């Protein structure tokens, strides 16, 4: 199946991925996310991905659609709209969003 997917990808302009890293270990999650980033950057693919992991929204150039339990939504750049308050409203959990400038990373840390 992996080989077949590799043959199809060059012909696709858009891909829809439903939680592509769920149930993967830490290392494979990082590799899959990096590969998705490469598809977007080097092959100019559009990737629409569902995720429940806030850190994915902080990837460079990432546009995000937040779907709230009350049916409302918000969209924009992940670094702009995924805030501590937004995470609290979505998941009802206290959290902190921290920047690690030396690695150009932003992380969401649950406090509960």
C-alpha positions in Angstrom: 0.0 0.0 0.0 2.8 2.5 0.8 4.3 2.0 -2.7 0.9 2.7 -4.3 0.5 5.9 -2.3 4.0 7.0 -3.4 2.9 6.6 -7.1 -0.3 8.6 -6.6 1.1 11.5 -4.6 2.9 13.2 -7.6 -0.5 13.5 -9.4 -2.5 14.9 -6.5 -2.8 18.6 -5.8 -4.7 18.1 -2.5 -4.7 15.5 0.2 -7.1 15.0 3.1 -5.5 13.3 6.1 -7.6 12.2 9.1 -5.3 12.3 12.2 -2.3 10.9 10.3 -0.1 10.5 13.4 -2.5 9.0 15.8 -1.2 5.8 17.4 2.3 6.4 16.1 5.2 6.5 18.5 7.0 9.9 19.2 9.7 9.4 16.5 7.4 8.3 13.8 5.0 11.1 14.5 7.9 13.6 14.0 8.9 11.9 10.7 5.3 11.9 9.3 4.8 15.5 10.2 8.1 16.4 8.6 7.2 14.5 5.5 3.8 16.2 5.3 5.7 19.6 5.6 8.0 18.6 2.7 5.0 17.7 0.5 3.6 21.1 1.2 6.8 23.0 0.7 8.7 21.2 -2.0 5.9 19.6 -4.1 3.5 22.5 -3.5 0.7 20.1 -2.3 -2.3 21.3 -0.3 -2.8 19.1 2.8 -5.9 19.3 4.9 -5.3 17.4 8.2 -7.4 16.8 11.2 -5.6 16.7 14.5 -6.2 17.0 18.3 -2.6 18.0 19.0 -2.3 21.8 19.3 1.5 21.8 18.5 0.7 20.8 14.8 -1.0 24.2 14.4 2.2 26.0 15.1 4.0 24.6 12.0 5.2 27.3 9.6 2.6 28.5 7.2 -0.2 26.5 8.9 -3.7 27.7 8.5 -6.1 26.4 11.1 -9.8 25.9 11.5 -10.9 25.6 15.2 -14.3 23.8 15.6 -15.8 24.6 19.0 -18.2 22.4 20.9 -21.0 25.0 20.6 -20.8 24.8 16.8 -18.9 28.1 16.3 -15.5 28.2 14.6 -12.5 30.3 14.0 -9.9 30.2 11.2 -6.6 31.8 10.6 -2.8 31.3 11.0 -2.2 28.8 13.8 0.3 31.1 15.6 -2.4 33.8 15.6 -5.5 32.0 16.7 -4.3 29.0 18.8 -4.0 30.7 22.1 -4.1 29.5 25.7 -7.7 30.7 25.8 -8.7 28.9 22.6 -7.2 25.7 23.9 -9.1 26.1 27.2 -12.3 26.7 25.3 -11.8 23.7 23.1 -10.5 21.1 25.6 -11.5 22.7 29.0 -7.9 22.3 30.3 -5.5 24.8 31.7 -2.4 25.2 29.5 0.5 27.4 28.6 1.9 28.1 25.2 5.6 28.6 25.2 8.1 29.7 22.6 11.5 28.1 22.3 13.3 30.6 20.1 16.6 28.8 19.7 14.7 25.9 18.0 12.0 28.1 16.4 9.4 26.1 18.1 6.1 26.8 20.0 4.6 24.2 22.3 1.3 23.9 24.1 1.8 22.4 27.6 -1.2 21.0 29.5 -1.1 22.0 33.2 -3.6 19.5 34.6 
